[in-house]
Amino acid sequence: MTLGYLSSLDLNNFIQAAREVPYQRIESDLFPGVEVWIRRDDLLDPVISGNKAYKLLFNLLEAREQGADTLITCGGAWSNHIHATAAAGARFGFHTVGIIRGERPPQLSATLQDAERFGMQLLFVSRQVYRKRSYPGFLLELKIAANCSSFIPEGGANLAGARGAQLFGQIIDSSLPAGLNQVWLACGTGLTLAGIQAQLRGVSVIGLPVLKAENSIRGHVSQWQEAPAPDAGEIELCSGYHCEGYAKYPDYLRDFQQMFEQETRIPLDPVYTAKLLYGLHREIAIGRVPAGSKVLVLHSGGLQGRRGFLPN
Ligand SMILES: *Cc1c(COP(=O)(O)O)cnc(C)c1O
């Protein structure tokens, strides 16, 4: 499958690429009695992947409008957001600086090697310093604030990121195959869930937390949904599938992922989408998804992160 990818930094170009993202029916015994579809935002662009592309879009447009030539952001060693930001900077002509949590290791993760190859300058800071990343003055303290730079918080979690998540919701709303009644997605901060849930009409949206932080996800969702659509429903979280925490990859999850990938030929990432599909599989098995439901699963990308877990 080849798609138009994000060839220029332009809202209409982005919308067009996002509208071309395919929906695919999954035929698999892993989901008995339920019709399952997947939206392949991993295919939106080969390197500016999945939901991170949506969260970056308005951040990039604003940076360009403000005449910024540098994007500064932060994340961990396997961060999809760091990877996408470095790639977007290279593609659209921004310098990029990545503030990375922890000491510089002798051998960089594959993610950070890519980021450097894309031209990102990596700045390693202690966990203690990293904790202050959302305080005003953080960049000054690191002596990297400059007039022509634009700061994007970790994961793209700011107002511009929330607007991007809303756009994601609008695009799904206008392109959803007919008859689907549930949309499932993996949540880290919950910002993507907030945007999508505010925009989708007449379907329930179910977020599956991939880390043990449901309350903070609920908090984030309401924080970013200042004005949800009047007919947007309740926030539904499907708990119990964080598999002991962020980036934890127990054998049963690995086995499930292998089975899913062999049957469908759709690659997943261990941190987000493998847990999402596993959670859906289990919820169907224990009868929590009514037979005959038509479920859309969002493939939110992040496949670059597989390299931290799986032999390539
Ligand atoms: C970051 C990420 C998410 C979570 O997005 P939030 O908006 O933080 O909830 C889901 N899937 C993938 C692949 C991601 O990289």
The ligand as an ORCA input file, in Angstrom:
! r2SCAN-3c Opt
* xyz 0 1
  C       1.777      8.525     21.989
  C       1.015      7.364     21.454
  C      -0.281      7.047     21.905
  C      -0.950      7.795     23.039
  O      -1.388      9.075     22.711
  P      -1.939     10.053     23.865
  O      -2.469     11.210     23.117
  O      -0.746     10.422     24.710
  O      -2.929      9.339     24.672
  C      -0.941      5.968     21.335
  N      -0.342      5.227     20.377
  C       0.896      5.484     19.922
  C       1.480      4.588     18.903
  C       1.614      6.561     20.443
  O       2.862      6.810     19.993
*
